[in-house]
Amino acid sequence: MIRVVSKGIFYEDKTDEALKLYEELVAESQKEKGCVSYNLYRDMEDGTILTMMEEWESEKALEEHKKSEHFTKIVPVISKLRKHSELNIYKKIL
C-alpha cells in the first residue's frame, strides 16, 4: 500500500481557482484502477492550505496515475497557483 500526502499553501486569491481544478482531478483519479482513496482536505485554521491524501494499491498504480491525462493536464496548472508545496510518499510497512 502506498500513501501520498501532498500539501500546498496557495496564494489567497488563487485558492478558489485551485479548488475548481481539484474537483476534476479528484473525480477522475478516484475512478482509476488501483486507487484506494483520493481526497482533498482544507486546513481548518488557514483556508489557503489544501492537502491531498491518496492511497494506492501499489507503486505501479501510482506511476500510472502520474501518467494519466487528467493528472498531466491539471497538476501543472495547480502548481502555478501555490506559494509552497510539500510532497511525501509513504510505503506501508506494518
N, C-alpha and C positions, 0 to 999 in steps of 0.2 A: 504494500500500500504506500502511495506517495501523497504527501500533503504539501500544498503550495500556499504560502501566505505572502500576499503582495500588498504592501501598504503604500498609499500615495497621499501626499499633502498637496492639495490643489490650490491654485490661485482662487481667491474668494469669488471673483466674477466669472470663473470658469467651471465651478463645481456643478451647476445645473446642466451645463453642456456635457460634462463628463458623465453625469447620471443618465442622460439620454442615450449616450453611446454604450454605456454598460448594460442598459436594458436589452439591447440586441445581442451583445456579447454573452450575457448570462443565458438568455433564452436559447441561443444556438449551441452554446457549449454544453448545456445540460442534456442535449439530445445526442451528444457524441458517445460513440462506443468507448467503454472504459471509464466514463465519468461516473463517479460515485456521488459526488456533490460539488456544486459550483455556486457560491453565494457571495453577495456583496453586503458589506456591513458599513455603517456610518458611525463614527465616534459620537458618543452621547454628549460630550462637552465641547467638541470642536467639529462643526459640520463640514469643515474643509478636509477632514481626514476620512478617506474611504479605504477599506481593506477588503480585498478579495480573498476568500478562503476556499480552496479547492481540494478535492480528494480524488485521486486517480487509482485505478486498479493496478497500474504498472508504469514503469518508466517509458515503455513503448507507447502506451496510451497518451501520456503527457507529451511525448515528442510529436505524435500525430496531431494532437491539439494545436501545438505551436505552428504546424504547417497548414492548418485549416484556413479556408478563405476568410471567414469572419475574424479570426484572430489576426491574420496578417493585414487585414484591412483596417480594423478598429484600434488595435493596441498602439500603433504608431501615432495615431491622432490623439488618443488619450494621453500618451507620453508628453505631448506638447502642452497639455493643459495643467500640468503639475509642477510644483516647485522642487519637490524632492520625492524620491521613492526608495523603497527597500523591498528586496525580494529574497525570500528564504524558501528552500526546497528541502523537505524532510522525508526520510525513508523510515517507515515504521519498523522498530526493532523488537518490541515486546508486545 
